[in-house]
Amino acid sequence: FGYWNTVYKRFNDWARKKKLIRIFKFLSRDTDLEWEFVDGSIVKAHQHGSGGGEPKNQAIGKSKGGNTTKIHMCADAFGLPIDFELTGGEVHDVKAAPEFIDRLPTGGYVIADKGYDSEELRQRIIEKKSIPVIPRKSNSTIGNGDMDWGLYKYRHLVENLFARLKPFRAIATRYDKLKRNYKAMLALACSFFWLPM
């Protein structure tokens, strides 16, 4: 049968060379960028997948639920993944959003929930020649008079994407110690959604 760690060594090598991420980028090149849905979801990190002697920034954070990782995901108008980023579970959506939004291709509308409510982020989206559809919080003095609630209702597409990712056991619970390996596993899972059925 060969050595017990052959599969892990091959996968680790692919993750280091970003092969699975390149496959995902290749498959997701024909996106419908009329709408871009942005959201985040937290996954628990298994106790054996955190700690140890690896470098510190492995996108595992301490929060009330224990060790967690947050997946920041962008979906297109069909609910297919365009791009994703990993942070520690305690990182607020609006903190990770600016760099994540800058990486996204220019689209028509960027739709997100109240967790992304920030005038700075709205301005950044406008500078990218996109239109932000982000509701303001209830304590906002500006209000939501300019909000496109009809378009906002389609935000369930990115929520559905997370629901389709969670049945993958290696995504629903993070078992990988290294950020690059978990990112490669996530790229592999996202690639399946782009394959024709």
TORLOMI-348019 format. One line per 10 residues: number of its first residue (from 1); for each residue x, z, y of C-alpha. Coordinates in nm, 2 decimals, always signed. Example, Ala and Ser with C-alpha at 12.3 -4.5 7.8 and 13.67 -1.06 7.14 Angstrom:
2
1) +1.23,+0.78,-0.45  +1.37,+0.71,-0.11
This chain:
197
1) +0.00,+0.00,+0.00  +0.29,+0.04,+0.24  +0.37,+0.32,+0.48  +0.10,+0.55,+0.59  +0.16,+0.49,+0.96  +0.18,+0.10,+0.95  -0.15,+0.05,+1.12  -0.08,+0.30,+1.39  +0.26,+0.15,+1.47  +0.11,-0.19,+1.50
11) -0.17,-0.07,+1.72  +0.07,+0.13,+1.93  +0.29,-0.17,+1.98  -0.01,-0.39,+2.08  -0.12,-0.12,+2.33  +0.23,-0.09,+2.48  +0.24,-0.47,+2.52  -0.12,-0.47,+2.65  -0.22,-0.74,+2.40  -0.58,-0.61,+2.36
21) -0.63,-0.58,+2.73  -0.51,-0.94,+2.77  -0.76,-1.05,+2.51  -1.04,-0.87,+2.69  -0.94,-1.03,+3.02  -0.93,-1.37,+2.86  -1.28,-1.32,+2.71  -1.43,-1.18,+3.03  -1.30,-1.46,+3.26  -1.64,-1.63,+3.29
31) -1.84,-1.35,+3.45  -2.16,-1.38,+3.65  -2.04,-1.22,+3.97  -2.36,-1.24,+4.16  -2.41,-0.86,+4.09  -2.14,-0.61,+4.00  -2.26,-0.27,+3.87  -2.01,+0.02,+3.89  -2.06,+0.35,+3.72  -1.86,+0.62,+3.54
41) -1.92,+0.81,+3.21  -1.74,+1.11,+3.07  -1.62,+1.14,+2.71  -1.48,+1.45,+2.55  -1.12,+1.45,+2.44  -1.07,+1.59,+2.09  -0.85,+1.90,+2.07  -0.59,+1.71,+1.88  -0.60,+1.42,+2.13  -0.49,+1.64,+2.42
51) -0.19,+1.85,+2.48  +0.14,+1.81,+2.31  +0.47,+1.68,+2.46  +0.35,+1.34,+2.60  +0.39,+1.26,+2.97  +0.14,+1.44,+3.20  -0.08,+1.16,+3.35  -0.28,+1.06,+3.04  -0.62,+1.06,+3.20  -0.73,+1.39,+3.04
61) -0.87,+1.64,+3.28  -1.00,+2.00,+3.25  -1.36,+2.04,+3.34  -1.65,+2.27,+3.24  -1.70,+2.08,+2.92  -1.33,+2.12,+2.82  -1.08,+1.84,+2.80  -1.25,+1.52,+2.92  -1.18,+1.16,+3.03  -1.39,+0.96,+3.26
71) -1.44,+0.58,+3.21  -1.51,+0.39,+3.53  -1.67,+0.07,+3.43  -1.79,-0.25,+3.61  -2.05,-0.47,+3.45  -2.17,-0.82,+3.56  -2.52,-0.94,+3.61  -2.57,-0.97,+3.23  -2.45,-0.62,+3.16  -2.12,-0.74,+3.02
81) -1.80,-0.55,+3.10  -1.57,-0.70,+3.37  -1.31,-0.42,+3.42  -1.26,-0.05,+3.36  -1.03,+0.23,+3.45  -0.96,+0.58,+3.31  -0.92,+0.90,+3.50  -0.94,+1.27,+3.41  -1.29,+1.39,+3.36  -1.29,+1.61,+3.67
91) -1.22,+1.31,+3.91  -1.52,+1.23,+4.13  -1.65,+0.87,+4.12  -1.59,+0.82,+4.49  -1.22,+0.93,+4.46  -1.14,+0.67,+4.19  -1.36,+0.39,+4.34  -1.14,+0.25,+4.62  -0.86,+0.13,+4.40  -1.10,+0.02,+4.13
101) -1.32,-0.18,+4.37  -1.01,-0.35,+4.51  -0.92,-0.48,+4.16  -1.26,-0.63,+4.10  -1.33,-1.00,+4.17  -1.52,-1.08,+4.48  -1.89,-1.09,+4.40  -2.22,-1.10,+4.58  -2.35,-0.74,+4.55  -2.18,-0.42,+4.44
111) -2.44,-0.18,+4.30  -2.36,+0.19,+4.24  -2.54,+0.52,+4.23  -2.52,+0.81,+4.48  -2.19,+0.93,+4.34  -2.03,+0.64,+4.53  -2.19,+0.73,+4.86  -1.92,+0.69,+5.12  -1.90,+0.49,+5.44  -1.54,+0.42,+5.38
121) -1.62,+0.27,+5.04  -1.91,+0.07,+5.18  -1.66,-0.07,+5.44  -1.41,-0.16,+5.17  -1.68,-0.35,+4.98  -1.78,-0.54,+5.30  -1.41,-0.63,+5.36  -1.41,-0.78,+5.01  -1.70,-1.01,+5.13  -1.95,-0.83,+4.91
131) -2.27,-0.64,+4.99  -2.29,-0.27,+4.89  -2.61,-0.15,+4.74  -2.55,+0.23,+4.72  -2.82,+0.48,+4.81  -2.72,+0.75,+5.06  -2.75,+1.12,+4.96  -3.05,+1.31,+5.07  -2.86,+1.50,+5.35  -2.75,+1.17,+5.51
141) -2.85,+1.12,+5.88  -2.86,+0.74,+5.84  -3.12,+0.73,+5.56  -3.19,+0.45,+5.31  -3.39,+0.21,+5.53  -3.15,-0.08,+5.45  -3.15,-0.02,+5.07  -3.25,-0.29,+4.83  -3.44,-0.08,+4.58  -3.55,-0.38,+4.38
151) -3.19,-0.48,+4.31  -3.09,-0.11,+4.25  -3.34,-0.09,+3.96  -3.12,-0.33,+3.77  -2.84,-0.07,+3.76  -2.96,+0.02,+3.41  -2.75,-0.27,+3.29  -2.43,-0.07,+3.33  -2.59,+0.24,+3.18  -2.70,+0.03,+2.88
161) -2.34,-0.09,+2.85  -2.22,+0.27,+2.81  -2.50,+0.33,+2.56  -2.37,+0.03,+2.36  -2.01,+0.16,+2.38  -2.09,+0.52,+2.26  -2.16,+0.42,+1.90  -1.79,+0.33,+1.86  -1.66,+0.66,+1.74  -1.31,+0.61,+1.89
171) -1.48,+0.56,+2.23  -1.74,+0.83,+2.22  -1.48,+1.09,+2.15  -1.12,+1.04,+2.27  -0.88,+1.09,+1.98  -0.58,+0.91,+2.14  -0.32,+1.12,+2.32  -0.18,+0.83,+2.51  -0.39,+0.67,+2.80  -0.26,+0.33,+2.71
181) -0.38,+0.36,+2.35  -0.73,+0.48,+2.45  -0.74,+0.20,+2.71  -0.65,-0.06,+2.44  -0.92,+0.08,+2.21  -1.17,+0.05,+2.50  -1.06,-0.31,+2.56  -1.11,-0.39,+2.20  -1.47,-0.25,+2.20  -1.55,-0.43,+2.53
191) -1.42,-0.75,+2.39  -1.68,-0.75,+2.11  -1.96,-0.78,+2.38  -1.81,-1.11,+2.50  -1.80,-1.27,+2.16  -2.09,-1.51,+2.09  -2.34,-1.39,+1.84
